[in-house]
Amino acid sequence: MDAPEIYRLLVEGWPAEAEAQARALLDRNGSRLDVWGLLGKALRAQGRYHETLEIQEALVEVRPGDFSARFDLSETLLLLGDFDRGWREYRHRYSLPHTRPIERPVRRPRWNGEPLNGKTLLVHDEQGYGDVFQFLRLIPLVKARTGARIILDIHPDLESFGRRLEGIDMVVPRGQPVPDFDVFCELMSLPMAMGLRREDLPGPIPYLSALPDRVQRWRTVLGGLPRPLVGLVWAGSPTHGNDANRSLALAQLAPLGAAEGTFLALQKGPAAAQAAAPPAGLTVRSLDRDIADFDDTAAILEVIDLMISVDSSPAHLAGALGRPVWTLLPFSPDWRWLLDREDSPWYPSMRLFRQPARGDWTTPIDRVADALRTLA
């Protein structure tokens, strides 16, 4: 077995088998750096993060120009809470083949935290909607620290939130001409530029807001339903690289039906169709056709009592709004959720329910069901 087969095992969710095959190959040829990288990924998927870190640090030392290895190292450092080193390595995310298509070349210097003295800073969004919701929090802090004029270049779907965010002087929908500026910074490079530490979190909460007229509309729509009102999001974007590990089927949430209240499906995308045939015992009212955009989602979050979600953009939006949200996490989570904790330093209103073992959704869902009965 060679590297492509080991990679296939990882993609198909067999990290222990991938580890065994990688070690066997390294016994024969210990200089195969590509196989060492795959071994690190196999160990990470099994929750053996310090072993992963040791391998990744060695790979970066041997090949400092391997940006893929440096990006892998950044995610492990951030997951372990080493923000200082993690943010520095995270900048290499735009040196990878799969990220080059979303990189936006800018013919101005990148801002690295130096004084701006009244200059104009362009901040452009990047990556997924959840990333944008999470890191918009930093723009008011940049404004307070530098006094710069700040232009935000943002996806049109999120433009409304940018216009209501403190500290922004101009919002430009992505794809539209941008006025003159002096320096730029990607949204998720702001932590490195500002030297963001864990003790700096969470900052002011909420930092995003809903439209008052939308909130009033949804108060009217949902006003007669039995409380508690509980929103459900069980799947993220199917194009996400880790979607197979983080997303559920609605049927897996059947144990929640034992609690009183009204369950509202806030799910969008292909998985929303599952609400038409919910599992026995779980009555769900689908809001899919009535949710036009994220402003509707934000307004609903202001009205309901709780949202239960997988690792997805609505979970970040709820946290940014300061609304109660319980987030279901896979055994090997995304770096931003850190390890071995039930709360999030990013969002004080969020509670985390983690898989205790790879693939075990039963345990965290049963814990959510128990907590939900107490809430009701």
C-alpha positions in Angstrom: 0.0 0.0 0.0 1.3 3.5 -0.9 0.4 7.0 0.0 -2.8 7.3 -2.2 -4.3 4.3 -0.5 -3.5 5.6 2.9 -5.1 8.9 2.0 -8.2 7.0 0.8 -8.5 5.3 4.2 -8.4 8.7 5.8 -11.1 10.1 3.5 -13.3 7.1 4.1 -13.0 7.4 7.8 -10.6 4.7 8.8 -7.8 6.6 10.6 -6.5 3.6 12.7 -6.1 1.5 9.5 -4.4 4.5 7.8 -2.0 4.8 10.8 -1.1 1.1 10.6 -0.5 1.2 6.8 1.6 4.5 7.2 3.7 3.0 9.9 4.3 -0.2 7.8 5.4 1.9 4.8 7.7 4.1 7.0 9.3 0.9 8.4 10.4 0.3 4.8 11.2 3.9 3.9 11.3 6.3 6.8 12.3 9.2 4.7 8.9 9.5 3.0 7.8 12.9 4.2 4.4 12.6 2.5 3.7 9.5 4.5 4.8 11.2 7.7 2.2 13.9 6.9 -0.5 11.3 6.4 0.5 9.6 9.7 0.0 13.0 11.4 -3.5 13.3 9.9 -4.3 9.7 11.0 -3.2 10.4 14.6 -5.1 13.7 14.7 -8.3 12.0 13.6 -7.9 9.6 16.6 -7.5 12.5 19.0 -3.8 12.0 19.6 -2.9 15.6 19.1 0.5 15.8 20.9 1.8 13.0 18.7 0.4 14.8 15.7 2.1 18.0 16.8 5.5 16.3 17.2 5.3 15.0 13.6 4.1 18.3 12.2 6.8 20.3 13.9 9.4 17.9 12.6 8.1 18.2 9.0 8.1 22.0 9.1 11.7 22.0 10.5 12.8 19.8 7.6 10.8 21.5 4.9 10.0 25.1 6.0 8.7 25.9 2.5 6.0 23.1 2.7 3.0 25.4 3.2 0.6 22.5 3.4 2.6 21.1 6.4 2.6 24.6 8.0 -1.1 24.9 7.6 -1.7 21.5 9.2 0.6 22.6 12.1 -1.4 25.8 12.5 -4.6 24.0 13.0 -3.1 21.7 15.6 -1.5 24.6 17.5 -4.8 26.5 17.6 -6.7 23.4 18.6 -4.3 23.0 21.6 -4.8 26.7 22.5 -1.4 27.9 21.3 -2.7 31.1 19.7 0.7 32.9 19.5 2.3 30.3 17.2 -1.0 29.1 15.7 -1.9 32.5 14.1 1.6 32.9 12.7 1.4 29.6 10.9 -2.3 30.0 9.9 -1.3 32.7 7.4 0.0 29.9 5.2 -3.6 28.9 4.3 -3.5 30.9 1.2 -0.5 29.1 -0.2 -2.4 25.8 -0.8 -3.9 24.6 -4.1 -7.4 24.3 -2.7 -7.4 27.9 -1.4 -5.8 29.7 -4.3 -9.2 30.0 -6.2 -10.6 32.1 -3.3 -7.6 34.3 -2.7 -8.1 37.9 -3.8 -4.8 39.5 -5.0 -4.5 43.0 -3.6 -1.8 45.5 -4.8 -1.3 47.1 -1.4 0.8 46.1 1.6 -0.8 43.7 4.1 -1.4 45.2 7.5 0.6 43.3 10.2 -0.4 45.3 13.2 1.7 48.4 12.8 0.2 51.9 13.6 -2.1 53.1 10.9 -2.2 56.9 11.9 -5.4 57.7 10.1 -4.8 55.5 7.1 -7.5 53.4 5.3 -7.6 49.7 6.0 -9.4 47.3 3.7 -10.6 44.1 5.5 -12.0 41.5 3.2 -13.9 38.4 4.3 -12.9 34.9 3.4 -13.8 31.2 3.7 -17.2 30.2 5.0 -20.1 32.2 6.5 -19.4 30.9 10.0 -15.8 32.1 9.7 -17.1 35.6 8.9 -19.6 35.6 11.7 -16.9 34.5 14.2 -14.2 37.1 13.2 -16.3 40.2 12.5 -15.9 40.7 16.3 -12.4 42.0 15.7 -13.2 44.9 13.5 -14.5 47.2 16.3 -11.3 46.3 18.3 -9.1 47.2 15.3 -11.0 50.5 15.0 -10.6 51.3 18.7 -6.9 50.4 18.6 -5.8 52.2 15.4 -8.4 54.8 14.6 -8.1 53.8 11.0 -10.8 54.3 8.4 -12.1 50.8 7.8 -13.6 49.5 4.6 -15.2 46.0 4.7 -15.4 43.9 1.5 -17.9 41.2 2.3 -20.1 38.6 0.6 -23.5 40.1 -0.4 -25.3 37.5 1.7 -23.7 39.1 4.8 -23.6 42.7 3.8 -26.5 43.7 6.1 -24.6 42.5 9.2 -21.5 44.5 8.2 -23.6 47.6 7.8 -24.8 47.3 11.4 -21.4 46.5 12.9 -19.7 49.1 15.0 -16.4 50.5 13.6 -16.9 50.1 9.9 -16.8 53.3 7.8 -17.8 51.7 4.5 -19.2 48.3 3.4 -18.6 47.1 -0.2 -20.3 43.9 -1.4 -17.8 41.4 -2.8 -17.3 41.9 -6.5 -18.0 45.7 -6.5 -15.3 48.3 -7.0 -13.4 49.2 -3.8 -12.3 52.9 -3.1 -8.7 53.7 -2.5 -7.1 52.3 0.6 -3.6 52.1 2.1 -3.3 48.6 3.5 -5.4 45.5 3.6 -5.9 42.5 5.8 -7.9 39.3 5.4 -10.6 38.9 8.1 -9.0 35.8 9.6 -5.5 37.4 9.6 -6.7 40.0 12.0 -5.9 37.8 15.0 -2.2 37.6 13.9 -2.0 41.3 13.2 -3.5 42.1 16.6 -1.7 39.4 18.6 -5.0 37.9 19.7 -4.7 35.9 22.9 -7.1 33.5 24.5 -7.5 35.9 27.5 -8.7 38.6 25.0 -11.8 36.5 24.3 -14.7 36.8 24.0 -14.7 40.6 23.8 -18.0 42.5 23.7 -21.1 40.2 23.2 -23.3 40.5 21.2 -21.4 42.2 18.4 -23.9 41.3 15.7 -27.6 42.3 15.7 -30.8 41.4 14.0 -33.1 43.7 12.1 -35.9 45.0 14.4 -38.6 44.7 11.8 -37.6 41.1 11.0 -37.7 40.3 14.8 -41.2 41.7 15.1 -42.4 39.7 12.1 -41.0 36.4 13.6 -42.5 37.2 17.0 -45.8 37.3 15.3 -45.3 34.1 13.2 -44.0 32.1 16.2 -46.0 33.8 19.0 -48.7 31.2 19.4 -46.5 28.1 19.6 -45.9 26.2 22.9 -42.6 27.1 24.5 -39.7 26.4 24.7 -39.1 27.2 21.1 -36.1 25.1 20.0 -34.4 25.6 16.6 -32.6 22.7 15.0 -29.8 22.7 12.5 -28.5 19.1 11.8 -26.2 19.6 8.8 -23.6 22.0 7.5 -22.6 22.7 3.9 -22.1 19.4 2.0 -19.1 21.0 0.2 -17.2 21.4 3.5 -14.1 19.2 3.7 -15.1 17.7 7.1 -18.9 17.6 6.5 -19.1 13.8 6.8 -17.8 14.1 10.4 -19.7 17.1 11.6 -23.2 16.7 10.0 -26.1 14.5 11.1 -29.3 13.2 9.7 -32.5 14.6 11.3 -33.4 11.0 12.3 -30.5 10.9 14.7 -32.1 13.7 16.7 -35.2 11.6 17.5 -34.4 11.4 21.3 -35.0 15.1 21.6 -38.7 14.5 21.0 -39.1 13.3 24.6 -38.8 16.9 25.8 -41.7 19.4 25.7 -41.8 22.4 23.5 -41.8 23.2 19.8 -39.0 22.1 17.4 -38.3 24.4 14.5 -36.2 23.3 11.6 -33.9 26.2 10.7 -32.0 23.9 8.3 -31.2 25.2 4.8 -29.7 23.4 1.9 -30.3 19.8 0.7 -30.7 18.4 4.2 -33.8 20.7 4.8 -35.9 18.2 2.9 -35.6 15.7 5.8 -37.9 17.8 7.9 -40.8 16.7 5.6 -40.5 13.2 7.2 -39.1 13.6 10.7 -38.4 10.5 12.9 -41.2 9.1 15.0 -41.7 11.0 18.2 -40.1 14.2 17.0 -42.5 16.8 15.6 -40.8 19.4 13.6 -42.1 22.5 12.0 -39.9 23.4 9.0 -39.1 27.1 8.4 -37.0 26.5 5.3 -39.3 28.1 2.8 -39.9 31.1 5.1 -36.2 31.9 5.8 -35.1 34.1 3.0 -31.6 35.0 4.2 -29.4 35.2 7.3 -31.3 38.2 8.5 -34.4 36.0 8.9 -32.2 33.4 10.8 -30.9 36.1 13.1 -34.4 37.4 13.8 -35.6 33.8 14.6 -32.7 33.3 16.9 -33.8 36.5 18.8 -37.3 35.0 19.3 -36.7 31.3 20.1 -35.4 30.0 23.5 -32.6 27.8 22.2 -30.9 26.6 19.1 -29.3 23.1 18.8 -26.9 22.9 16.0 -24.0 21.0 14.5 -20.8 23.0 13.8 -22.3 25.3 11.2 -22.7 29.0 10.4 -26.0 29.4 12.3 -24.3 28.2 15.4 -21.7 31.0 15.0 -24.5 33.5 14.2 -26.3 32.5 17.4 -23.1 33.0 19.4 -22.4 36.4 17.8 -25.9 37.5 18.8 -25.4 36.3 22.3 -28.3 33.8 22.0 -28.4 30.4 23.7 -27.0 27.7 21.4 -26.0 24.1 22.1 -23.4 22.8 19.6 -22.8 19.2 18.7 -19.1 18.5 17.9 -17.4 15.5 16.4 -14.7 13.6 18.3 -11.9 15.4 16.4 -13.3 18.9 16.2 -12.4 22.0 14.2 -9.6 24.0 15.8 -11.8 26.8 17.1 -13.6 24.6 19.6 -10.4 23.7 21.5 -10.4 20.5 23.6 -11.9 19.0 26.8 -14.4 21.8 27.6 -18.1 22.3 27.5 -18.0 26.0 26.9 -16.5 28.2 24.2 -14.2 31.2 24.9 -15.5 32.7 21.7 -19.2 32.6 22.7 -20.4 32.8 26.3 -23.9 31.7 25.3 -22.8 28.5 23.8 -22.6 25.0 25.3 -20.6 22.3 23.6 -21.7 18.6 23.4 -18.8 16.5 22.2 -18.5 13.0 20.8 -16.6 10.8 23.3 -15.5 8.5 20.5 -15.2 8.8 16.8 -18.7 8.3 15.2 -20.6 8.2 18.5 -23.4 10.7 18.1 -25.7 8.8 20.4 -23.9 9.9 23.6 -23.9 13.7 23.0 -27.5 13.6 21.6 -28.7 11.8 24.7 -27.0 14.4 26.9 -28.7 17.1 24.9 -32.0 15.4 25.3 -31.5 15.2 29.1 -30.5 18.8 29.3 -33.5 19.8 27.1 -35.9 18.1 29.5 -34.4 20.2 32.3 -34.8 23.3 30.3 -38.4 22.6 29.5 
